[in-house]
Amino acid sequence: MSLPIFTSEMIFIHPKLKEYNREGVIHFLCSKMADQNYVTGEYFEQVIRREALHPTGLPTLPAASAVPHADPIGVNHTGIALAVLDKPVIFNAMDNPKLELSASLVFLMSFIKGDQIAVLRWISNVLGNQEIVRSITQAADAEGAYRIIEPFLKNNHESRG
């Protein structure tokens, strides 16, 4: 049986990071995904390597976001983990790698071959809605954030979620 792509257990509101930077939040989310068997320990290095070559920061409004991910090396299941940060961290912009964005939402994704386009489309629908982005950044807890995002998940992954 496969794991669900996204659950409230994979949402972390104002997580306590060892290092408050891009690597720190990616490491935190990778470890949470590894704990649930979405990815193996090697996925962190894959994501960091890819982020250096192909940044994933997005100038979403009212808060910037990032969508770090990597190739399927170290991936057991397609999944998404979300960190809602109280202090933004710097991610370079996807469309202009020299531009630094202060990201408050970080959606770490893992893909099994063939799932990438559907998951990226789902994330872009969520992040393309300013009111949803604002609501997620203001969510008091993981359940509240999940309730905000859940309609998008159902609309795009009814057979999977």
C-alpha positions as CSV (number, residue, x, y, z in Angstrom):
1,M,0.0,0.0,0.0
2,S,1.3,3.4,-0.9
3,L,1.5,6.4,1.5
4,P,-0.8,9.3,0.9
5,I,0.8,12.2,-1.0
6,F,0.0,14.8,1.6
7,T,-1.4,14.7,5.2
8,S,-1.6,17.1,8.1
9,E,1.2,15.1,9.8
10,M,3.6,16.4,7.1
11,I,2.8,20.1,7.8
12,F,5.1,21.8,10.3
13,I,4.0,25.2,11.6
14,H,7.0,27.3,12.8
15,P,9.3,24.3,13.2
16,K,12.4,24.6,15.4
17,L,15.3,24.3,13.0
18,K,18.9,23.5,13.9
19,E,20.0,26.0,11.4
20,Y,17.7,28.8,10.2
21,N,18.6,28.7,6.5
22,R,17.7,27.0,3.3
23,E,19.8,23.8,4.2
24,G,18.3,23.8,7.6
25,V,14.7,23.7,6.5
26,I,15.4,21.2,3.7
27,H,17.2,19.0,6.2
28,F,14.3,19.2,8.7
29,L,11.7,18.3,6.0
30,C,13.8,15.5,4.5
31,S,14.2,14.0,8.0
32,K,10.5,14.1,8.6
33,M,9.8,12.5,5.2
34,A,12.5,9.9,5.9
35,D,10.8,9.1,9.3
36,Q,7.6,8.3,7.4
37,N,9.5,6.3,4.7
38,Y,8.8,8.7,1.8
39,V,12.5,9.1,1.2
40,T,15.8,7.6,2.3
41,G,18.6,9.5,4.1
42,E,20.4,10.2,0.8
43,Y,17.5,12.3,-0.5
44,F,18.7,15.4,1.5
45,E,22.0,15.5,-0.5
46,Q,20.1,15.1,-3.7
47,V,17.8,18.0,-2.9
48,I,20.7,20.3,-1.8
49,R,22.7,19.4,-5.0
50,R,19.7,20.1,-7.2
51,E,18.8,23.4,-5.4
52,A,22.4,24.7,-6.0
53,L,22.0,24.0,-9.8
54,H,18.3,24.7,-10.2
55,P,16.9,27.0,-7.5
56,T,13.2,26.6,-6.5
57,G,12.3,29.9,-5.0
58,L,9.0,31.5,-6.2
59,P,7.9,35.1,-5.8
60,T,4.4,34.1,-4.6
61,L,2.3,36.7,-2.9
62,P,1.9,37.8,-0.2
63,A,4.8,35.5,0.9
64,A,7.5,34.0,-1.2
65,S,7.7,30.2,-1.3
66,A,10.1,27.4,-2.4
67,V,9.4,24.0,-3.8
68,P,12.7,22.0,-3.3
69,H,12.8,18.5,-4.8
70,A,15.2,16.2,-6.6
71,D,15.3,13.3,-9.0
72,P,13.8,10.0,-7.8
73,I,17.1,8.8,-6.2
74,G,16.4,8.0,-2.6
75,V,12.6,8.3,-3.1
76,N,10.3,5.5,-1.8
77,H,6.9,7.3,-2.3
78,T,5.6,10.5,-3.9
79,G,5.0,12.9,-1.1
80,I,4.9,16.5,0.1
81,A,6.1,18.0,3.4
82,L,5.3,21.7,4.2
83,A,7.2,24.0,6.6
84,V,5.4,27.3,7.4
85,L,8.2,29.5,8.7
86,D,7.8,32.3,11.3
87,K,11.2,33.7,10.0
88,P,11.6,33.4,6.3
89,V,14.8,31.8,4.8
90,I,16.6,32.7,1.6
91,F,16.0,30.7,-1.5
92,N,17.2,31.8,-4.9
93,A,14.5,32.4,-7.5
94,M,13.6,29.7,-10.0
95,D,13.4,32.2,-12.9
96,N,16.3,34.4,-11.9
97,P,18.9,32.5,-9.8
98,K,20.7,35.7,-8.8
99,L,17.5,37.0,-7.1
100,E,17.2,36.0,-3.4
101,L,13.7,35.5,-2.0
102,S,12.7,35.3,1.6
103,A,10.5,32.2,1.6
104,S,8.0,31.6,4.3
105,L,6.4,28.5,2.8
106,V,8.6,25.5,1.8
107,F,7.0,22.6,0.1
108,L,9.5,19.7,-0.1
109,M,8.4,17.2,-2.7
110,S,9.5,13.7,-3.5
111,F,8.4,12.0,-6.7
112,I,8.1,8.5,-8.0
113,K,8.7,8.5,-11.8
114,G,5.6,9.8,-13.6
115,D,4.1,11.8,-10.7
116,Q,6.2,15.0,-11.0
117,I,3.9,17.0,-13.4
118,A,0.7,16.3,-11.5
119,V,2.3,17.2,-8.1
120,L,3.9,20.4,-9.5
121,R,0.6,21.4,-11.1
122,W,-1.2,20.9,-7.7
123,I,1.4,23.0,-5.9
124,S,1.3,25.7,-8.5
125,N,-2.5,25.9,-8.1
126,V,-2.1,26.3,-4.3
127,L,0.7,28.9,-4.6
128,G,-1.1,30.8,-7.4
129,N,-3.9,31.8,-5.1
130,Q,-2.8,34.8,-2.9
131,E,-5.6,34.3,-0.4
132,I,-4.6,30.7,0.1
133,V,-1.0,31.6,0.5
134,R,-1.9,34.2,3.1
135,S,-4.2,31.8,4.9
136,I,-1.5,29.1,5.1
137,T,1.1,31.6,6.5
138,Q,-1.4,32.6,9.2
139,A,-2.5,29.0,10.1
140,A,-2.3,28.3,13.8
141,D,-1.7,24.6,13.4
142,A,-1.1,21.8,10.9
143,E,-4.8,20.8,10.9
144,G,-5.8,24.4,10.0
145,A,-3.3,24.6,7.2
146,Y,-4.4,21.2,5.9
147,R,-8.0,22.3,5.8
148,I,-7.0,25.3,3.7
149,I,-5.0,23.1,1.2
150,E,-7.2,20.0,1.2
151,P,-9.7,21.2,-1.5
152,F,-6.9,21.6,-3.9
153,L,-5.7,18.1,-3.2
154,K,-9.1,16.6,-3.7
155,N,-9.6,18.5,-7.0
156,N,-6.4,17.2,-8.4
157,H,-5.7,13.8,-6.9
158,E,-9.1,12.3,-6.0
159,S,-7.9,8.8,-6.9
160,R,-4.6,9.1,-5.0
161,G,-5.3,11.2,-1.8
